[in-house]
């Protein structure tokens, strides 16, 4: 059993050592900061001090209006977002995308309808919400979500309050500028017949910040949440731009929503967006491989599965059948033959069989050879044989000679039952005392 388990134990030990090496390599090569702005446990979180967290923006809003509070929504919008009838409260969401069910959407609409303001900075917007905000459409401009343009650097400007010049933004990983998808709202969604209008532009022509009136309040939609990240707010020119965006908030309490934050792919899938997306962007495995902890767990699982298949594929030993206990059938055979001879009163035949067995046992035990002559069945022995047998068995020679004398009487004459019994007792007495 132990030999069969040895390869499995060696394989498990090898996997553990391999995982330890991978983990050590990963930790040693892991950057000091998390530079990913895509969906993760910490992306755009208000408690995250990494480059693309929103800790600075959260603190900035906490002291933005003196005497007013900044409250973090810990549950759903329906449960914790109060509808201020005075119209001085603000709802704020900053993240890759957001998910709201029908109840949350209706509650947020009533919140803004009462005169409050909702600032939503995300890469996509729920269609259920835009169906209400963009209910009356511009000619031939059905809503299909935000668009994007790939570039390394993007300039952003506000119509009002207009900062001193434009602000330049970029996406970087370990301070190395990378190409990024900068989102914007298509110009076809703005027409003179509708009340919503742009408040800011991307690269001087693409709308990336707009105000959509609803009831007595307004929705402020910004298409690039990255501008509110810690990395952007550490720069003076970009911080002035963000303060200009925040200036559109009402002077009142601010309710920060982190519970509605979801990955962009999840939100776009729910919106049934017509934008073409590759399987790599939406597939569940793509999300798993982007998370280091989940990726290592996936690789370890695949490694264990392949190891199991490797040892499983080897030729397996056939199960060893349970064999019946060995039985000495010769005793049964002798008993059967003896019974037949005795029933037929063939005493001579029984005596011959007894002598054959006796001679065989002498040969096996002492190595002394004796034979029965045919057809008389007399034993072929001499005085030397009897002397040697007496020496090795330590039985008197006279007692041994008596056995063979009794046997000769049974084959020379027609034996009786008594003669057969006496011969049997003489042999039995020999074996009891023989050494």
Buried (B, 14 or more C-beta within 10 A) or exposed (E): EEEEEEEEEEBEEEBEEEBEEBEEEEEEEEEEBBBBBEBBEEBBBBEBEBBBBBBBBBEBBBEBBEEBEBBBBEEBBBEBBEBBEEBBBBBBBBBBBBBBBEEBBBBBBBBBBBBBBBBBBBBBBBBBBBEBBBEEBBEEBEBBBBBBEEBEEBBBBBEEEEBEEBBEBBBBEEEEEEEBBBBBBBBEBBBEEBEBBBBBBBBEEBBBBBBBBBBEBBBBBBBBBBBBBBBBBEEEBBBBBBBBBBEBBBEBBBBBBBBBBBBBBBBBEBBEBEEEEEEEEBEEEEBEBBBEEEBBEBBBEEBBEEBEEEEEEEEEEEEEEEEEEEEEEEEEEEEEEBEEBBEEEBBBBBBBBBBEEBBEBBEEEBEBEBEBEEEEBBBEBEEEBBEBBBEBBEBEBEBBBBBBEBBBBBBEEEBEEEBBEBBBEBBEBBEEEBE
